[in-house]
């Protein structure tokens, strides 16, 4: 199969997508004329959580609108929410990227249908590292690089809402890296009555998942309720050898001390080992085929050790290294306790301490290590020798398992006082955390079959001649961060209008230490140095919402956002640090990214239909990327200029009529780079006016559901318009469309089982073949290769569940 670039999409394709969304809205409007009246509390609506900070809850029945893909909103900005009623029909192994995929502005990709291998997410041209992710109010972006790993965090059965703010995060958002919006995931409280739920999923590619959850129900004078859940999941990859194994544990409690004093707590623990999917260039895909992946054999493997003769091992060569040495083991835990306490008649105090822990490695571990490639820690010079294959000499180059290991300990706390003063809802709060981010590059031996002696690279580490550990990197980053924030929501004209303004004063310190390591040949790797930089800013927000009548409202919002440089900006790998007389000197000064986002919108929210339209403008400056510095004549990690993105997002959902309900979204956007980029002393790329990479001109989503009695069936479709893989727009990614079928039957109660049901999930119904760039930072296809991940084929699974 050839995956070559195609011509630009015809206007008729865009017109059809627009017509699809408008037709859905028109159908819903017609429905509104005949729908029976329902109580206001039956219309699902977003409301601020009364205990957890920065989260929402649902008022009303979440399946009554758009099959759970949308909520009625009263906010001053654009925001979209997926409820449990939508995700409980998805495949049980899914992740948040898959759950959010139909929402406006969201361009997402997963490595496979199960969701076990993660994927990528872009919103309005910003990738996941530029979005702030929280779970129950706890920030979960990597504290160094801001990376997000959606397969790690949650079991979807325990999640109630997943919400995305496509523009400005809330004033209380605990993030130092959110220039492009925020994603908030909120778990469900324990059930009111005792229950044991058991679910078993089986499917293609040897998919097997067992899930068990126990809810205690109310006890201790009806003050306390808890739940415990555990799941084990495994599946093979859809191409190449290997698979994924995942064990997950969740627990939570809810303690109602009184109507005005409440405490919630949760623990989420995840441990998994995945084989990676390999990305290829377009030419490699066309040569190797759509199903090419890492090599299934460890050939030629280890050579026979011979004293006095150099054995030079290579193993399978790029682009197809050995699959057992392309692993992603990781474990993490999120622990939090949230309390809300009434201090006075109209005054509440909220507090939320938390701890985020993570340990893992990834990428390709296969490395040919020279026996002379060790650091002499006494002299600080490379060239120390260590016999790795036991032949009595240090002349050889031996295959070992080596990659970057990251261990993070991240405690924090948020505290807030909110007070109702007449028509003013006032909030004042403070957030603090201290992230300790240890990044090392240990190595372990590999046996004759290509298996590392420890997949986690914890045990059996290779040592230097002096007994210390070999490390291809050895970094420690301490990142204390804090912010003070306030906001005021002022309602006027008998609550028809809402004016909201606020600001957060954000501070973060990056204290980066490089310890001597074997990462490179320059003195920067061999020297110990520390760089400490502080960043701060005041980020204001202003918004207004006005109800034109009971069903119509308009809103507008403008806010400034901020992203401090990642920790690797100060690593010896980016050309940013020079050692002069033993002192680390920064090359240039890296500024934080900032964006100013403006939303202007309209909402129509009747008993039968919700429709919203949001026009947005994003002014983005000081984008962080690798570029050439004309002063130092070096390519460094620095600020690469400005960009602007403009567009419109449409979203609509209907309530069920004769069993039918629908949801649709449409995004039309255009981004523009506003400056040229210098890549060398003599080359300036004419990037001004180009489209941002991985920012499709059009995105359209549709979900149509039929539910009658015990039976439901849902069809979901997503159209991703053409996009570019490079900043110079010289390699185009063709548009594509995928569809999913979800169906289920509820058997009800029988014998000792209750709520028994069966679910069928089929993804990529049309077996569409498509590709997604692995990065949005490639400048052009001539100066560097563009690598792609490929879309997984059709996949089917069945889930049986029941309560006891």
N, C-alpha and C positions, 0 to 999 in steps of 0.2 A: 504493500500500500504506500502511496506517495502522499505526504502531507506538505504540499507546497502552498505558497501564498495564493490567495484568491483575490479577485477584484473587489472593490468597495461595494457594500450592499446597496441595492437599489432603494430609492425613496419609497417605493411601494411596500417594501418590507417594514420600514419604520411606520408607514401609514397604517399597515395592518395591525402593528402592535398598539398604536394609539387608539385605533378603532376598537380593538379588543377591550382595552381598559374602559373606554367611554361607553361601550356597549354594556359592560357589566354594571356601570353606574346607572345607565338608563333603565336596565332591567330592574335594578334595586329600587329606583324611583317609582317605577310602575307598581312594584310590589307594595311600596309604602301606601299606595292609594287603597289597597284592599286588605292589608294586614290587620289582624285584630289587635286591639289595645293590649299592652302589657304594662305591668308595673315598672316604674323607673328602675327598681333594684334588679330587674331581670336583664337590663341592658348592661353588658359587662363594661366596666369603667376602671381606669387606672386611678389609684389613690396612693398617697404616700404611706409607707409602712409606719405604724405607730411605735415600733420598737427599733428595728434595724435602721441604721443610718444609710441614707442615700439609696433606698430601695422602694419598690412599690408593691402593692397588693391589688387583688381584683375585687371589685364590688359588683355583684351580680353573677350570672352564670356564664362562664367563659366560653361555652360552646354555642351560645346564642347569636354570635356575630362572626361571620367569615370563618366558621368552623374552627374558631380559636386562633386565627392568624392576626387578629386586630382587636384593639380596645378603643372605646370612646375616650377621648383625651380632653383635658381642660388646661393644658400647659401653654406656656408662652412660646414654645419652640417646637420644631419637628421632632417626633419621637414615635417609634414603632415597637410593638410588643407581640410576642408569641406566647400563648398560654399553654397550660398543661393539656387542655382539651385537644390541641393540635399535636403536640409532641407525643402524647400517649398512643397515637395512631401510627407514629413513625416506627422504623425498625428499632428494637430495644437497644441495640448496640451503638446507636447514633451519637453524635456529638453536637456541640452548640453551633458550629459552622453550618452543619446541615440544617439545623432547626431554623436558622436565620436566613437561609438562602433566598427565600421568596420576597423578603422585605425590600422596600425601595432603597436604592443606593448601594445595595450589597452585591459585590462580585466575589463569589466564593468558589473554592475548589477543594475536593477531598481526594486523597490518594486511592481510596477504594470505597465501595458501597457500605461496608460495615461501619466505617467511621473510626476504626481502631488505630489507624495509622496517621490521623490528623490531616492537615491540609493548609490552605491559605485563605486569607480574607482581605479584601480591599473595600473601602467605603469612600466615595467621592474622591478617589485617587490616593487616599491614605491607606497604607497597609496596616496589618495588625499591630506592628511595633509602634505605630503612631496613634493607636486607640488605647484608651484606658479600660481594662477589664477588671471587674470586681465580681466576687461570689459572696453573697450575703454581706456586702459592704467591705470585703477584704480585697485589697489590690493583689492581682495574681500575675501581672506581667513580670517577666524576668527582670530582676532589679539591676542587672548590668546592661543587657542588650535590648530589653523591652519585649523579647520574644513571647509568643503565646502558644500553648500546646493544648488544644481543646480536648483531645482524647484523654487527658490526665485527670480532669477535675471532678467530674460528677457522673453519677448514674442517672439517666434521664427520667426514670420512674420517680425520683425524689425531687424533681425540679418543677416549680409552679409557673414561673415567668422568666422569659429571656427578652430583654429589652435593649434596643439600640437607640442612642441619641446621635443622629447622623452629623450634627454640627457641634454644639457646645455642651460639654459635660456640665453637671450641676455644680453649684458653687462649693458644695461640701465634698466633691469628688477627691479621693485620696490618691492623686496621680501627679507624677512629675514628667510624664511623657505622653500626654494626650493632646496632640495638635489637631487630630481628626475626628474627635467624638469619643463616645464611651459605650461599653457594653456591660449591662448589669444582669447578673444571673441570681435568682432568688430561689432557695429551696423551700419546699412545703413544710409546714409545721406537722408534728405528729398528729395522728388521727384521734378523734374524740372517743372512739370505741376500740376495744381490743380486737386485734386482727392479725392473722398471719397470711401473707401473700406469697405465693410461689409461682414462678414463671420459668418456662423452658423454651429456648429458641434454638432451632436447628435450620441449616440452610446449605447452600452450595459452598464449595471450597472448605468443606469440613467444619463449617461454622457451628459452634456449640456454646450456649450461654445458659447458665443457671443463676437465677436471682431469687433471693429469699429476704423478706422484710417482716419484722415483728413490731407491731404497735401495741403499747401497753394499755392504751385507753386512759381515761382519767382515774387517778388514785390519789392518795394522801389528801383526803377531804376535797377531792376534785380540783386540787391546786396544781397537780403535776401530771404531765403526760410525756412519753418518750417513744423513740423508735430506734431500732437497730436494723441495718440491712447489709447484705454481703452478696457479691456476685463473682463468678468466674467465667471468663470468656476466652475462646481461642478460635482462630481461623487461619487458613492458608492465604498466601498472596494470590492475586489473580494473574500475575505473571512472575516468572522466576521461582526460585526455591525459597523456602522459609515461610514465616507467618508471624502471628502475634499471639501473645498470651498475656492476659490482664486479670489481676485480682483487685477488687475494689471493696471498700468498707465505708459506710456512712452511719453516723449516729447523731441524734439530736434530742433536746429536751425543751419543754416549755413549762415555765413555772409562773403561775398567776398568784402572786402574793396577795393582791387585792385588785379591784378594777383599775386602780391608778398606778400599780407597781407590778411590772412584768419583766421576766428575764428569759431570754432564749439562748441556747447554746448549740453548737454543731461541731462535728469532727468529720473530715473527709480524708480518707487515706487511699492511695493508689500505688500499685506496683505492677510494672509491665516490662516485657522484653519484646521488641519488635525487630524483624528484619526490615531494612530500608528498601524503598523503591528507588531505582536509579533513574536519574534524569539524563537526557541525551540532547545533542544538537539536532537540528533539522536534517542535516546531511547524514548523521549517524542513524537517525530513525529510518530514513529512506534506504539505508544500506543494510542495517541489522534487522529491520522489521518492527512492527508495532509491539510485539510481545517480548522483545529483547530486554534483558535485565542483567543483574550481576551473574558472574560465571557460576555454574553449578558444581564445578570440579576444582580441586586444589592441585593444579598441575603447573609446573613440574613438582611442586611441593618442596620439601627440604632435600638438600643434597647430602650425600654421604660425607661425614666429616673426615678430612685428611690433614694430618699435621704437616705444616710447612707449605701447604698449597691453599690458595685463596678460593674458597667457595662463595660465589656471588649468586644469591638467590633473588628471583624476581617474582615468581608466582604468576597468576593470570595478570596480563597487562591491561592497562587502561585502554578502552573505556569500561572493561568488564572485569573488575576485581572479584575476588572470591566472596560469595554471598554470606558465609559464616563470619566474615570479617567486615561486615557492613551492618552493624547492630545499633539499636537505640534502646538500651536499658535505662529505666528511670523509676524513681519512686518519689512521692511527695505527700505532704500532709497539710491541711488547712484547718486550724482550730480557732474558734471565735466564740465569744460570749457577748451578748447584747442585752443591755438593761435600760428600761425606761421607768423613771420615778417622778411622781408629781411632787413638786416643791411648794407650790401654792396653787390658788384656784385656777390660774391661767398660765402656769409656768411648769415646764417639764425639763428634766435633766436626762440626757441619754449618754451612755458610755459604752464603748465597744473595744476591749482589748483583743488582740489576735496574734497568732503565730503562723508564719508560712515557712515550711521546710521543704527542701528539695535536694535530691542527689541524682545525677545521671550523666550519661555520656552519649555519644552519637556519631553520625558521619561514617566514614570509612576507617576502620582500624588497621587495615593492612599496611604495613610499613616495612621497607627493607632497611634495617638498622646496621650501620657499619660498626664492627667491633672496636674501631678507633673513634667512634662518634660520641664519646663521653666527655663530660666537663671535668677538668681538674679543678676541684673546688679550692685548692690551695693557691694556685696561680691565676685562676680565673680564665684559663685558656682551654680551648677544645683540643682533643687529641688523646685523651686518656683511653687506655685499652682495657677491654673486658672480654674474656672468652665466653661466647654465647652458645656455641654448639659442642663444647667439651672436647675439641680436638687438640688442645694444648697450645694454640696460637691465637693471635688477635688480627688475623689477615682477612677475615671473612665478612660477608654481608648477609645477615640472616633475617628472614621474615619473622616479625613479631606483631603483636596486637598493641596499637598505640593510638590514643585519641584524646580529645579534650574532655576532662571530667570537671563538672561544676557541682559544688556543694554550697547551699544557701541556707542561712538562718536569718529570719526576718521578723522580729517582733515589732508590734506597733500598737497604737491606741488612738481612738477618736473620741472626743467628748464634745457635747453640744448642749446648750440651753436654748430652748425655744419658748417664746412668750407671746400670748395673744393680747395685744393692746388695742382695743377698739377694733377698727378695720385692718389693723396691721398684724401680720404674722411674722414675728421677728425671730431670727436664728443667729446665734453667735457660737462659733465652735473652734476647735483646735485639733490638729492631726499631727502625730509624730510617729516615725518609725526609724529603725536602725538596721539596715541590711548589711550583712557580712557575706561576701560573695567570693569564695575561694575557687580558683580555676587552675587546675593542674593538667599535666599531660603525661601520666604514667604509662609504662609499657609492661606487658606480661608475655611469657613465652607462648608459642603456638605448637600444638602437637603435630604428629605426622599426618593427621586427617584435616588439619587446618582449624582445629578448635582452640580458641584461647583458653588458657588454664583457668581463667575467671572472666566471665562475660562482663562483669561489673568493673573490672580493672581495680579491684580492691585488694585481693590476696595474690601472693606470689609475684609481687612487683619486681622488675629488674632493677638491680642496684648498680651504682657506680663502683669503681675499684675501692673507694674509701668507705663503702657501706651505705652511703646516702642514696636516695631514690633518683633514678633517671627521670627527667621531666622535659617534654617538648615545649611546655610553657609552665610558668609558675607565677600566678598573679593573685593578689589579694586586694579586693576593693571594699572599702567601708563607705557606705553611703547613708549618712544620717539625713533625713528629710523632715521638714515640718511645714505646716501652713496654719495661719489664722484666717478665718473666713466669717463673713456675715452676709445675711440676705434679709430682705423685707418684701413680703407680698402684701400689697395694699389693694383691697377690694373697694370698688366704688359703684355708685348708681345701683344700689340694692343688689350687689354681686354680679351685675352684668359685665362690669369691667374688672380686670385684674392687672395691676402694674407690679412688676417684679424687678428688683435691682439688687445687686450684691457684688462682692469682690472676694477674691482669695489672695492673700499674700504668701507666696510660695518660696521656699528656700531648700536647696539641696547642696550638699558637699560631696564631691567625688575625691576620695583619698585612695589613689591607685599606687600599689607597690609592685614592682617587678623584681622577683628574686632570680638569681642566676639560674639559667636553664639551657637546655640543648636545642632551643627552638630555631636558632639561626646562626649564621657565621659572623654577624656584626657584633661589636662590643656592647651594643644596647641589650642584647639577650644575656650576655655574660655578666653584666653589671647589675648590682642592686641599686634601684633608685625609687624615689617616691615623688609623685606629683599630686598636689592637692589644689583643687579648684572649687570655688563656690559660685553658685548661680542663684539668682533670685529675681522675682518679678511680681508685679501686682496685676491681677487678671480680672478686669471688671466685666460685668454682664448687665444688660438692660433688656427687658422684654415686656410686652403688653399683649393681653388677650381681651377681646370684646365680643360679647354675645349680641349679634344683630337681632335675633329672636330666639325662641326656645330650641331651634334646630340648627341655626347657623352661627358661626363665629369666625372672626379673623384674628390673626396673631402675627407678631413680629418679634424678632429677637436678634441681638448683636452681642458678641462676646469675643474676648481675646483668649487664646490658648497658647500653651507653652510646652516645649520638650527639651529638657537638658541633654547635653551630649551623652551618648552611651559610654560605659567605662572603657570599651576597647579603643576609644579615641586616644587614650594615653598609653596604649600598649606599644611595644617595639615593632609591631607588625605593620603599622600604618605610616611610617616615616615622619611621625609627629614629634618624636623625641630624639634629641641628640645629647650624647654624653660629652661634656666639656670639662676637663680637669676633675672628673668624678662627679660632676653635678649635672642633673637632668635639666635640659633646656628645651622648652616647647617651641616647635616650629609653627609660627602663626598663633592666632587666638581663635578658638572655636566658640562661636556664639550659640546660644540655644535657638532652636527653631521656634518660630511663632506663627500663628495664623489668626486672622480676624474673620469670623464667620457670621454671615447675616442670613437669616431665614425670614421670609414673608409668606404667610399661608392663609388658607381658607379651609374650614371644616363644615360639612353638613352631616348632622347626627340626628337621624330620626329613629323611630321605633323599629324600622325595617332596614335601614341603610346607613352606613357610615362612609363618608367620602372625604378625602383631604387632598389638597394640592399645595405643595410647598416649593417656592422658588428660592434658590440659594445662591450665594456668592461667597467664595473662599479666597481671601488674599493671603498667600503663603510666602514667607520670607525666611532667609537664612537656612534654606534646605541643607541638611547635612549629607555629604557624599564625598567620594574621592575625586579630587581635582588637582590641577597643576597650580602651584604657587609661583607666580612670576618673580617674587622677591627672593625666595630661597632656591628657585629653580629645581623644586622637588615636587613629586606627586604625593599629596598628603590627604588625610581625612580633614575636611574643612567645610566651610559654608559655600554652597554652589549657586546661590542666587534666589530668584523669585519665581513664583508661578501663580496662576489664577485659574480657578475652576468655577464654572457657572452651570446651572441646570435647573430642571424641574422634576419633582417627584410626585407621582400620583398614587393614591392608595384607596381601595374601596372594598367593603365587605357587606354582605347581606345576611339577614336572619333567615332561618329555615322557612320555606314556603312549600307545602306539600312534600316535605322531606328534603328539598333542594336548598343548598346554600353555596355561596361562592365568595372568593377573595381574589383580588387582582392588584398588581402594582406595575408601575411603569416609571422608568428613570431615563431622562434624556439629559446628557451632560457634555460639556466641552471644556477641556483643560488646556491651558496654554503656558508654556515656559516663556518667561519674560526676559531672558538674557542668554547670551552665548556662553559657552564653557570652554576654557582653555585646558587642553590635555597634555601639552608639552610646550617647550619654549618656542616652537615654530608652528604649532597647530592649534587653531581655535575652531571648535565645532559650532556651526551656525544653528544652534538649538533654539534660538529665539523664535517663538511662534509655533513650535512643535507641540504635539499632544503628549501629555504624561503617559508613560508606559503603564500597562495594565489598568487603564481607565476606559472601559467600553463606552462608545457613543450612546449605546442604548442597552437597557436591561429591562426585561419584562417577565413577570411571574403570574401564574394563574393556579388557583386551587378550586376545584368544583367537587362538592360532596353531596351524596345522597344517603339519607339515614331514615330508616323506617323500622320501628320496633327493635328487634334484636340485631338487625342487619345494617351495616354501613359500607359504603364504598367511596373512595376519594381518588381523584386524578389530579396530580400536580405536574406543572410544566414550567420550565425556565428557559428563556431565550437570552443568550449572551451575545451582544453585538460584536462587531469587529473591534479589535484593540491592537495596540502596538506592543512589541516586545522590547523595544529600545527607545531611549530618549530622542534619538534622531529619526525615529519613525521609518527606519529602513528595513525593518522586518515586521510584517503584519501577521496577526493571528486571526484566522478566519472566524466568523460567527458560527455558533452552534446552538442546538436546542436539545434538551433532555427532558424526559418525562418519567413519572413514577406512579405506580398503582398501589394503593393501600386499601385493604378490605378486611372486615371482621364480622364475626357472628357471636352474639352474647347468648349463651345457653341458660343463663340465670342460675337459680339455686337447685341443687339436687343432692340428696343424701347428705353427707357431711360437708360438701363443697358449696361455696357461694360465689356468685359473680363469675362463674366459669365462662371463658371465652377463647376463641381462636382468632389469630391475626395472620394475614398474608401481606407480605411486602415485596414488591418487585420494583427495582430501580433500573434506570436507563432502558425503558421499554423498547425503544427503537434501536438499541445496540449502537448508539452514535459513537463515532470515533472523533476525538477532538484533542487538542493540546492546550496546555496552560504554561506560561513562562514560570520558571522557578524563582525568578527575582525581577523586581521592577527597577533595578538600579543600573542595568547595562546601558552604556552610553550609545554604542552603535555596533552593528553586526560585523563591520570590517575590522574594528580594533579588538574585539573580544567575541567569544562565542556566546550565543544565547542557548540556554539549556531549558528543556521542557519536561514537564510531567504529562502523562497521557491519561485520558479518561478511561475509567474501568468499564468493562462490558456489562451486559444485563446480569442481574443478580437477584435471586429469590430466596426468601426465608419465611419460616412459619413459627409463630409463638403461641404456646398454650399457657394460660394463666388461670388461677383460681384463688379464692380466699378461704381460709379455714378458721 
